[in-house]
């Protein structure tokens, strides 16, 4: 249900329900990165067999604030994107209300 933007958009990958969405898909086991603060963030971990786990789905400000807590920026990659552990995203995903999430379409 996300309306995707053209490739190359700096921070956002699409729009859902009038809000900008950043979508991250990773095969890594421990971390992913976020490009910048966004209204909504969807993070998926893709397994070798093609299955996936929804790591985080919700307000993009919550993970961004976690990265910038105490006024100290977290680790960044060469492009300046901020690295975040998947376990931290899983933890805040557990407290995200279903009404705040992009619904899965089957």
GIZIMO-V949403 format. One line per field, one symbol per residue. phi: phi as a letter, one per 20 degrees, with the letter a starting at -180 (. if undefined). psi: psi as a letter, one per 30 degrees, with the letter a starting at -180 (. if undefined). A space follows every 50 residues. Layout:
phi->???
psi->???
This chain:
phi->.eefefgnffdddacclndfcddcccdfedbbcderfbfcccccdeegen fbdfebbrgffffffffdfmmdffgcefenfeecfffffgffffdefgfe effedd
psi->gkjkllkfkeekfakkhgkkkkkkklflfelalkflklekkjkkkklegf llkjekjakfeeeeeefglggjkaklaffgkkkkkeeeeeefefgkkeff lkkkk.
